[in-house]
Amino acid sequence: QVQLVESGGGLVQAGGSLSLSCVASGGTFRSYALGWFRQAPGKEREFVAAINRDGGNRYFAPSMNTRVTISRDNAKNTVYLQMNSLKPEDTAVYYCAAKGGRYSGSVSEYDYWGQGTQVTVSS
């Protein structure tokens, strides 16, 4: 199966920026749509952004669509999430995920998940 490993999380101040990366192995990277999700303690995992197989189509959660950019480099088997204007409410573990077919914002539709990277935004 596909293995996904996130990196780039850390502590940032409110209003700051952070870039996350996710490297995939064990599958054909360009065959998968990719998504970023986040989960705060005691909360449900929620959608952040997704990108289709060729990188031409992107989909963002309404709460973040002016503050995040998702991109992918199929040659490097890597998907990125650039986050700007971060708020304390963005504090969560951020996960990348992969699925066949169309990209989506639904947790249940993704087949493979990374272990997550912690993002903490201080007020």
FENVEN-V28687 format. One record per pair of residues at least 4 apart in sequence whose C-alpha atoms are under 6 Angstrom apart, sorted by the first residue. I is the first residue (numbers start at 1). GAP is how many residues later the second one is. Records with the same first field share a line. If there is no record, write none. Layout:
BEGIN
I->GAP / GAP
END
This chain:
BEGIN
1->25
2->23 / 24 / 25
3->21 / 22
4->19 / 20 / 110
5->17 / 18 / 109
6->15 / 16 / 110 / 111
7->13 / 14 / 110
8->12
9->108 / 109 / 110
10->109
11->109 / 110
12->109
13->108 / 109
14->72 / 73 / 107 / 108 / 109
15->70 / 71
16->69 / 70
17->66 / 67
18->65
19->62 / 63
20->60 / 61
21->58 / 59
22->56 / 57
23->54 / 55
24->53
29->48
30->23 / 44
32->21 / 66 / 67 / 68
33->18 / 19 / 20 / 65 / 66 / 70
34->16 / 17 / 63 / 64
35->14 / 15 / 61 / 62
36->12 / 13 / 59 / 60
37->9 / 10 / 11 / 57 / 58
38->7 / 8 / 54 / 55 / 56 / 57
39->6 / 53 / 54
40->52
47->58
48->12 / 13
49->10 / 11
50->8 / 9
51->4 / 6 / 7
52->5 / 51
60->5
61->4
67->16 / 17
68->14 / 15
69->12 / 13
70->10 / 11
71->8 / 9
72->6 / 7 / 8
73->5
88->33 / 34 / 35
91->28 / 29 / 30
92->27
93->23 / 24 / 25 / 26
94->22 / 23
95->19 / 21
96->18
97->15 / 16
98->12 / 14
99->11 / 12
END
